C-alpha cells in the first residue's frame, strides 16, 4: 500500500503534539494524514477521546492507518471494538502504562487497563527503554498480547519533541516500510 491510498489518522496523546513533534511533522508531509482532534487535550476523558477517534475512523473513505503516540495508543486500542471501517494497520509509539497507580496525572489511569486481545489488524509498537511513562517490559508485554511487532527504540525517552524526536528519521523509515507492506 502507498500512504496516499490510506486515510492516515494521527492520534496524539495527552496535551496534543506540538509543532516540533514528529506526529505534527508527519501530518504536514503526508497528504492523506489528518489529526484526530480532541475537545480537551489537557483533561482527557476516555469516552470523549474514543468518540472522536471512532467518528474519524468510521467516516474514512479509504483504508485507515492509525499513527498513535502515548495516550493516543490507549485511545486507539480501547476504541477497536467500535470501528466499522477497515483498519489496514496501526503504528503505536510510546504506549503509557495506564494501569500503573503511580502514573501522573492520575486521570490517565481511566484509559486503562489495556485490552489484551490480539488486534484484528497488523501493528507495530515502538517503545523506549527509558520512557518515564512506561517500563520497557510492560510495553513489550502489552505489544505481545496485541500480536504487535515490537521495536526496541533503545534509550530514547518518551519519543517526543522533548526527548529530541522532532524529525525522527528512524521512525519515518520504519513507518514507510510498514505502510508499504500493508494490504488495502
Secondary structure as GFF3:
##gff-version 3
##sequence-region A 1 184
A	DSSP	three_ten_helix	3	5	.	.	.	ID=ss1
A	DSSP	beta_strand	6	11	.	.	.	ID=ss2
A	DSSP	alpha_helix	22	29	.	.	.	ID=ss3
A	DSSP	beta_strand	33	35	.	.	.	ID=ss4
A	DSSP	alpha_helix	46	58	.	.	.	ID=ss5
A	DSSP	beta_strand	63	69	.	.	.	ID=ss6
A	DSSP	alpha_helix	71	79	.	.	.	ID=ss7
A	DSSP	three_ten_helix	80	82	.	.	.	ID=ss8
A	DSSP	beta_strand	87	93	.	.	.	ID=ss9
A	DSSP	three_ten_helix	106	111	.	.	.	ID=ss10
A	DSSP	beta_strand	122	127	.	.	.	ID=ss11
A	DSSP	alpha_helix	136	146	.	.	.	ID=ss12
A	DSSP	beta_strand	149	152	.	.	.	ID=ss13
A	DSSP	three_ten_helix	161	163	.	.	.	ID=ss14
A	DSSP	alpha_helix	169	180	.	.	.	ID=ss15
###
